[in-house]
């Protein structure tokens, strides 16, 4: 494990200087509920139905030009009558075999279009050969709670579960390499999915988030987790992110983390390798960092490098 950890830390430190992204912003919002396989349908093309406010809002947005090396598809996915138009970027030309899937969850009030612009995951998908999916929240706000006294529903969790299952069926997705990342309230929703859909998700990246408070986190199997947070975050306290990482180390049965390793002089990495079933829990602290999808160190590249190291075994 020492050699593996050293190799991975080297990759993280190298990756931190490779790609810069535009920082995102987000707000707060208010989910729980049963999971299960739901009837799902996908429609594509200009004549596709957009029967919900979410679907119609994204379908009327003016699409930007896709970067070289990726193909953009904008299907409408319907789960139990809940129709939403998503953005999916595939490498073009597609490499052979099954590919990793990265699902990104935007902040409250955001959209898939904004998330693409903020993260540049589309470009990385083309460069490194994975599929990137950007779903919209119900009415642009994820139904997920940050305090236990708040009320939540399963509307977004149910849709995302069905969407992931449909993408696995319809695209060359490797079921052992399905990952979710999110920012702000999208990060809280990411935490919820890692707790509730662990049978589908191998690893998750929670950036500038706070713990999901809807239920106790009892995943069906261990999930590798990357938590990234700024020490000066004025939206979600830094201490909450520290607690979130500690909770996942306990859930995954991890040993104590390594001593903080510097990243680009403004951040540190504490890595917990050797957790149950080969999982890891990493915590990146950005000194003086605000509430943002970080450009330095690059949250997009760090998340992807973490995912690339943590497929399901």
N, C-alpha and C positions, 0 to 999 in steps of 0.2 A: 504493500500500500504506500510505502514511502516514495518509491520510484514513481508510481502512478500519480501521487499527489504533486510531486515536484514537476512532473511533465505537464500536468494540467495547469498548475500555477504559472508555469512558463508560457503556456498558450494564452492564458488570460492576460498576462502582462503584455505579450506581443499584440494581442487582439485590441487592447485598449488604445493603441496608437494608429489603428488601420483606417477606421471609417468614422466620419463625423455626421451627426444627424441634427435636424432642427429640433429644439426643445419644444415639448407640448405643454398644455395647461389643462386643468380640470377642476371640477367642483365636487359637490357632495350630493347624495341621493338616498333613496330607501330601498329581501326575498326569502323561502324555505320550501321545502316541499318534496313530494315524492319524485323519485326518478322512475324511469321505465321506458321501454321502447314505444314510441309514438308513431302514428302514421305520418310519413313524410313524403313530400313531392317537390321536385325541382322543375322549374320552367325557365327557359332561356330565350334570348332574342328580343327584338323590338316589340313584338306583340305579346310578350309575357304579361300575365296579370300582375297587378300591384294592388292587392285588395286591402291592405292595411295602411295606416298613416306612415309606418316605418318603411314599407316597401315603396310607396309612392314618393316619399321625400327623397330617398336616395336615387330613384330612377329618373327624377327630373334634374338632378345635378349634372353640370357640364363636366364630362370626364376629361382628365388631363391625358396627355400623351403617355403611353406606356414606355418605360425605359427599354433600351436595347436588351435583348436576352430574356425577356419575359412576355408572356401572353396574358392579357386581362380578360377574365370572364365575369359577367355580372348576373348570375342566375337569381331567380326568386325561389327561395326555399320556404316550403309550407309545412308546418308541424301542427297538427290538430287545428287547422284553420288559421293559424298564425303565420301570415305571409310576410317575409322580409327579403329585400334585395341585398345580397352580399357581394363583396368584391373578392375575387380569387385570382391570384397571380401564380402562373405556372412557368417553369423554366422553358425557354424556347431557343433552340430545340430541346426537347425533353430528353434527359439522360435515361438510359434503360433501367428497368427494374422499379421497385417500389421506392417512394420518396418520403422524407419527413414532411409532416404538416405542422405549421405554426399558426395558431389562431391568436389574433390580437384583439383585445377588448379596450375600446376607446374610453376616455374620461366622460363623466356626466356632462351632458350638453354637447358632446362631440358627435362625430360621424365617421363612417369608414373612410370617406374621402380625406377628412382632416387627419385621421390616424396614419394613412399612407404617407401624407406629406410630412408628418411629424417624425415618423420612425424610419422611413426609407427601407422598410422591410421588403418592398417589391424589388428594389435593386439587389438587395442581398440574396433574395430568392433566386434571381437570375444568375448571380455570380456563383453561389454555392450549391445550387441544385436542390431546392426544397420548394414546397407549396406554401404560400402565405394566404390566409383567409382573414377577411375583415368584416365581421357581422355588426349590424346596428343593434343597440339596445331598444327595448320597447319604449317608444316615445322619447328616444335619445337619453333615457335615464335607466341605468341598471337597477332592477328591483332586488336590492340587497341591503342588509342593515349593518350598521357599525355599533349599535347599542342594542342590548337584548330586549329592552322595553319597546322597541319599534316593531312595527308589523311588516312582514314581507310575504311574498307569494313565490310560486315556482315558475312564473311565466318565462323568465329569461333562462333559467337553468334548463327547463324542459325544451325550449327552442334550441339552445346550444348543444344539448345532448343529441337531439334529433339531427341537427346540422352536421355534427361530427360523424355520426353514423352514416349519413347520406354521402358525405364527401369520401369516406372510406370505401363505400360501395361504388361510387361513380368515377372516382379518380384513382390514379396509381399511388395511393397512400399506404405507407407501411403502418399497420395498427400498433406496432411496438414503438413507433417514433411519432407520437402525437403530443404536441406541446401547446401550452397556453401562456400568453404574456398579457399583462395589463398595466395601465397607468391610472393612478388616483382611484376613483370609484371602480374603474375597470380592473384595478389591482385587487380591490376587495372582492369583486366578482370572480377573479382568477383564484383567489384563496378559497372561495366557496366551491368552485369546480374541483380544485385539487382535493378538497375534503370529501366531496360528494360523488365525483366521477373518476375516482382513482383507478377504476377498472379500465378506463379509456385513456387516461392522461399519464404519460411517463414522467414529465417534468413541467414545472411552472416557474415563471419569473414575475415577481411581485414588486413593482417599482412605485415608490411614493404612495404606498397603501397603508392599510391598518387592518387588524384582524377582523374577519367575518364573525359576527356575533349572533347569527341566527340559531345555531345549534353547536353542540360540542363537535369538534373535528375528529371524526372516526373513520378515516379512509379504509376502503376495502383492502388496499395493499399500499406499501410504501411509495411515496412520490418524491422525486428529487426537487428541491426548492432553492431558488435564488431570490434573496430579498435584497433590494437596493434602496437606500434612503439617504436623504440629506440631513445633516445635523441641524440645519436652520429651517427645516420645513415648518411653515406656519399653519398648514392645513391639517396634516396628520402628524402628531408628535413623534419625534425620533424614538423616544422610549417605547412607543407602541410597536414600532418596527423591530426593536431589539427583542421585545416580548414575543412578537410573531415568529422570529427566527428561533427563539428558545422553545416555543411550542412545537414547531416542526421538528427540531432536534429530538425532543421527547417523543413525539408521535412516531418518528422514523427510527428510534432506538440508536441515536448517533453517539459517538464518543465526543469528548470535549473538543472544541474547535482549535485550530492552529492559532498561534499568535498572529496579530494583524500584520499583513504583508502590504507594503505600499504599492499603490497604483497611481502613476502619473503625479505623484507628490500631493495630490489633493484628496485621495481616497485610500481606503484600506480594505483588504479582503481577509475575512476569517472563514476558513474552510473546515467543514466537518465531513470527512470521507469515512468510508467503512461503516456506513449505516446499514440497516436491514436491507437485504436483497440488493446490495450494491448501490444503494442510493446515496446522495450527498445533500447537505444543506449548507449553502454559502451565504454569507452576509457581507455586502459591500456598503461601507459608510462613506459618504461624500462630505468632507469637511466644509462646513459653511454652505452646503448645497441647499437650495430652496425646494419648493414643491414643483418638480418638473420631470419630464422625460429627459434624462441627462445627455448632454452632448459630450461632456468631459467629466469622467470617462464615458465612453460611448455606450449607452444602455442597450442599444440595438445589437451592437456587435458582441457585447458581453453576454447578453441573453442567448444569442444564437450559439456562441461558443460553449456555453453551459449546456444548452440543449444537445448540441452535437456530441457531447461527452456522456450524455445520460439517457440513452435509449433504454427501453425496457429489456431486462435480461431474462 
